[in-house]
Amino acid sequence: MLGVMIVDDHPIVREGLRGMLVAEADLEVVAEAGSADEAVAVAARVRPDVILMDLRMPGGDGVGAIERLPGFRVIVLTTYADDADILRAVAAGATGYLLKDVTRADLAGAVRDAAAGRTVLAPEVATRLARSREAVALSARECEVLRLVAEGLTNGEVGRRLFIGEATVKTHLLRVYGKLGVSDRTSAVLAAMERGLVQRHPL
């Protein structure tokens, strides 16, 4: 049996999802939560195999909860398919992203796939994600520079680490700013993190 936790601030939605899941012989709803904070606390205690996470809830969104649940397999289940929401969820570590019009069969299949470590994306979400990443594709060197900047290194330190001149580092950063639509290094790092282009590090 795969243990599933449902996180949604609407009781009627949780009830509907529970009904869909318990109809599957190999799935069991082991916990529910109505907020991000409750989800984090309950998940730590129950250790579900897969968490179905609403994206927008009072008192903290699903992305914030995902960031506080490292090691858990979390599928975002939402009505929102905005590029920014998708990128934030993926960057936070979501295993999947589904829309609430998903069928029972597809939802059950997604839970099984997520439990097995496979990424599950609604077709529309997969298309949007691919398009967003393509639109802001950074070169390997630009990613290296940005990753080191994210670690807190100065331009001079980045240059020494990569054996390039400080002016070259600045050139790479200017190109990154243009691709990400930002004007400074902190905004570039945050934008790249939201898009999953660099890992999350304290600035």
C-alpha positions as CSV (number, residue, x, y, z in Angstrom):
1,M,0.0,0.0,0.0
2,L,1.2,3.5,-0.8
3,G,0.4,6.1,1.8
4,V,-0.9,9.4,0.5
5,M,-1.3,12.7,2.3
6,I,-3.8,15.3,1.0
7,V,-3.0,19.0,1.7
8,D,-5.8,21.5,0.7
9,D,-7.5,24.2,2.6
10,H,-11.0,23.2,1.3
11,P,-12.5,20.2,3.2
12,I,-14.8,19.4,0.3
13,V,-11.7,19.1,-2.0
14,R,-9.9,16.8,0.4
15,E,-13.1,14.7,0.7
16,G,-13.3,14.4,-3.1
17,L,-9.7,13.4,-3.4
18,R,-9.9,10.9,-0.6
19,G,-12.9,9.3,-2.4
20,M,-10.9,9.1,-5.7
21,L,-7.8,7.5,-4.0
22,V,-9.5,5.0,-1.7
23,A,-11.2,3.5,-4.8
24,E,-7.7,2.2,-5.7
25,A,-6.7,-1.1,-4.0
26,D,-3.0,-0.1,-3.6
27,L,-3.5,3.5,-2.3
28,E,-4.4,4.6,1.2
29,V,-5.0,8.1,2.5
30,V,-2.9,8.3,5.7
31,A,-3.3,12.0,6.6
32,E,-4.8,15.3,5.6
33,A,-3.8,18.9,6.3
34,G,-5.5,22.2,5.7
35,S,-2.5,24.5,5.7
36,A,1.2,24.6,4.8
37,D,2.3,24.6,8.4
38,E,0.0,21.7,9.3
39,A,1.3,19.8,6.3
40,V,4.9,20.1,7.4
41,A,4.1,19.0,10.9
42,V,1.9,16.1,10.0
43,A,4.2,14.9,7.2
44,A,7.1,14.7,9.6
45,R,5.1,12.5,11.9
46,V,3.3,10.3,9.4
47,R,6.0,10.0,6.7
48,P,3.6,9.5,3.7
49,D,4.9,8.0,0.5
50,V,3.4,10.8,-1.6
51,I,1.9,14.2,-0.7
52,L,-0.7,15.9,-2.8
53,M,-0.2,19.6,-2.2
54,D,-2.5,22.5,-3.1
55,L,-0.6,25.6,-4.3
56,R,-2.4,28.5,-2.7
57,M,-3.6,28.3,0.9
58,P,-4.1,30.8,3.7
59,G,-1.1,31.3,5.9
60,G,1.6,30.1,3.4
61,D,1.6,28.6,0.0
62,G,2.4,25.1,-1.2
63,V,5.8,26.0,-2.6
64,G,6.9,27.2,0.8
65,A,5.8,23.9,2.3
66,I,7.6,21.9,-0.4
67,E,10.8,23.8,0.5
68,R,10.3,22.7,4.1
69,L,9.8,19.0,3.1
70,P,13.1,17.9,1.6
71,G,13.1,14.2,0.8
72,F,9.3,13.9,0.4
73,R,7.7,13.2,-2.9
74,V,5.2,16.1,-3.4
75,I,2.8,16.5,-6.3
76,V,1.3,19.9,-6.7
77,L,-2.4,19.6,-7.4
78,T,-3.9,23.0,-8.3
79,T,-6.1,24.9,-10.6
80,Y,-3.3,27.3,-11.5
81,A,-1.0,26.7,-14.5
82,D,0.9,30.0,-14.6
83,D,4.5,29.7,-15.7
84,A,5.8,31.4,-12.6
85,D,3.9,29.0,-10.3
86,I,5.2,26.0,-12.2
87,L,8.8,27.1,-12.2
88,R,8.7,28.0,-8.5
89,A,7.2,24.6,-7.6
90,V,9.8,22.7,-9.7
91,A,12.6,24.7,-8.3
92,A,11.4,24.0,-4.8
93,G,11.6,20.3,-5.4
94,A,8.1,19.2,-6.4
95,T,8.0,15.7,-7.9
96,G,5.0,16.6,-10.1
97,Y,2.5,19.2,-11.1
98,L,-1.1,18.3,-11.9
99,L,-4.2,20.3,-12.5
100,K,-7.4,19.7,-10.6
101,D,-9.3,18.5,-13.7
102,V,-7.2,15.3,-13.6
103,T,-9.1,12.1,-13.9
104,R,-9.1,9.5,-11.2
105,A,-7.1,7.1,-13.3
106,D,-4.4,9.7,-14.1
107,L,-4.2,10.9,-10.5
108,A,-3.7,7.3,-9.2
109,G,-1.1,6.7,-11.9
110,A,0.7,9.9,-11.0
111,V,0.8,8.9,-7.3
112,R,2.3,5.5,-8.3
113,D,4.9,7.2,-10.6
114,A,5.9,9.7,-8.0
115,A,6.3,7.0,-5.3
116,A,8.6,5.3,-7.8
117,G,10.7,8.5,-8.2
118,R,9.3,9.5,-11.6
119,T,8.4,13.1,-12.4
120,V,4.7,13.6,-13.3
121,L,3.5,16.6,-15.1
122,A,0.1,17.5,-16.7
123,P,0.6,17.8,-20.5
124,E,-0.1,21.6,-20.4
125,V,2.4,22.0,-17.6
126,A,5.1,20.0,-19.3
127,T,4.7,22.2,-22.4
128,R,4.8,25.5,-20.4
129,L,7.8,24.3,-18.5
130,A,9.7,23.4,-21.6
131,R,8.9,26.7,-23.2
132,S,9.9,28.7,-20.1
133,R,13.2,26.9,-19.8
134,E,14.0,27.3,-23.5
135,A,13.2,31.0,-23.3
136,V,15.8,31.6,-20.6
137,A,18.4,29.0,-21.6
138,L,21.8,29.9,-20.2
139,S,25.1,28.7,-21.4
140,A,27.1,26.3,-19.3
141,R,29.6,29.1,-18.5
142,E,26.8,31.5,-17.5
143,C,25.3,28.9,-15.2
144,E,28.8,28.4,-13.6
145,V,29.2,32.1,-13.0
146,L,25.7,32.4,-11.6
147,R,26.1,29.4,-9.3
148,L,29.2,31.0,-7.8
149,V,27.5,34.3,-7.4
150,A,24.7,32.5,-5.6
151,E,27.3,31.2,-3.2
152,G,28.2,34.8,-2.3
153,L,31.4,35.1,-4.3
154,T,32.4,38.5,-5.7
155,N,33.2,39.0,-9.4
156,G,36.9,38.8,-8.7
157,E,36.5,35.6,-6.7
158,V,34.4,34.1,-9.4
159,G,37.0,35.0,-12.0
160,R,39.8,33.4,-10.0
161,R,37.7,30.2,-9.4
162,L,37.0,29.9,-13.1
163,F,40.4,31.2,-14.3
164,I,38.9,34.0,-16.3
165,G,39.2,37.8,-15.9
166,E,36.9,39.9,-13.8
167,A,35.8,41.8,-16.9
168,T,34.7,38.5,-18.5
169,V,32.7,37.7,-15.4
170,K,30.9,41.0,-15.7
171,T,30.2,40.3,-19.4
172,H,28.7,36.9,-18.6
173,L,26.5,38.5,-15.9
174,L,25.3,41.2,-18.2
175,R,24.2,38.5,-20.7
176,V,22.5,36.7,-17.8
177,Y,20.7,39.8,-16.8
178,G,19.4,40.3,-20.3
179,K,18.1,36.7,-20.6
180,L,16.4,36.8,-17.2
181,G,15.0,40.3,-17.6
182,V,16.7,41.6,-14.4
183,S,19.2,44.4,-13.6
184,D,21.3,43.2,-10.7
185,R,23.1,40.1,-9.4
186,T,20.7,39.4,-6.5
187,S,17.7,39.5,-8.8
188,A,19.5,37.3,-11.3
189,V,20.2,34.6,-8.7
190,L,16.6,34.7,-7.4
191,A,15.2,34.5,-10.9
192,A,17.5,31.6,-11.8
193,M,16.5,29.7,-8.6
194,E,12.8,30.2,-9.4
195,R,13.4,28.6,-12.9
196,G,15.5,25.8,-11.5
197,L,18.6,26.9,-13.3
198,V,20.8,27.0,-10.2
199,Q,20.4,25.4,-6.8
200,R,19.1,27.3,-3.9
201,H,21.9,28.8,-1.7
202,P,21.8,31.6,0.8
203,L,22.9,34.9,-0.6
